[in-house]
Amino acid sequence: MNPLYEIDLGFTHPKFDMHRAGELFREEDLELSSSSSPRGMVMYERFRDEYGLRQGTSVACDAFVFGFGNPPRPDISKVGGQPFWPKNRSWPHDQNGNSLYFLAQINFSDSSDLVRTPKPLLLILSDSNKDGEWFCINPEHLSFVWCDTDVERDEQISVSTVSLHEYYATIYRTADYPDLFDAKSDSLSSDEWESLVLDGPKIGGSPKLVHDTPPGKKGFLFQLGPIWPSWQKAPAWVNSDEAFDYEKGFHVVDLGVFAFFLDEDGSITWLFESS
């Protein structure tokens, strides 16, 4: 199949082709699924439009709609695979001298109007590769490294990863609608309410946290949610006409969602909620 994205030389990430994806799923019944897949992203937008849910505060975000396998370029946002790492820079180790595991990288270059970051690329590392449960047991597992991307890349780097597979992001500019989401109105169906705030990975927008964010908590950067396309619904990925294979999904702790924040002192903190 032709990929469901376009390469724009003015952007780092490929841009998700919502028009083509919308045509593919135009005849399907409304059924919400993870916004990280082509079908899921289409369904989120259809719910909002068909039920008039674009109300109240609109908070722009760059949603990630994923491809499976090797990315078109090494510095875009992705989970798994090998990181974009500057040449002649030592890979981080834990306090026992063991190399950290690579989980994901988030590139903010295309989202500078949404969030401000010290550098364009953030690597998320862990001292454990226990896929799934490790992620929320102990915050001390995680560490973060900011990198520039206008540097020579170490093309020989080979590090251990948390994810068994590699997923790369295309971006789609949309918005979240936190007013109705936070109000939890009884007049909305469960899917209508869920569609107000994206559940998948994204930069900016509003974190999908059902419980209230701690008072005064600011600096929301990005969300890491499930990469979990619809069962038996093809195409599951922007670069393949295959249906979803359970073995190719990525999630942590019962399809939970992690919201990452950049605090005033420059540190990164995060909140987790299971689905």
Buried (B, 14 or more C-beta within 10 A) or exposed (E): EEBBBEEEEEBBBBBBBBEBBBEBBEEEEBBBBBBBBBBBBBBBBBBBEEBEBEEBEBBBBBBBBBBBBEBBBBBBBBBBBBBBBBEEEEBBEBEEEEBBBBBBBBBBBBBEEBBEBEEBBBBBBBBBBEBEEBBBEEEEBBBBBBBEBEEEBBEEBEBEBBBEBBBBBBBBBBBBBBBBBBEEEEEBEEBBBBBBBBBBBBBBBBBBBEEEBEEEBEBBBBBBBBBBBBEEBBBBBBBBEBBBEEEBBBBBBEBBBBBBBBEEEEEBBBBBBEE
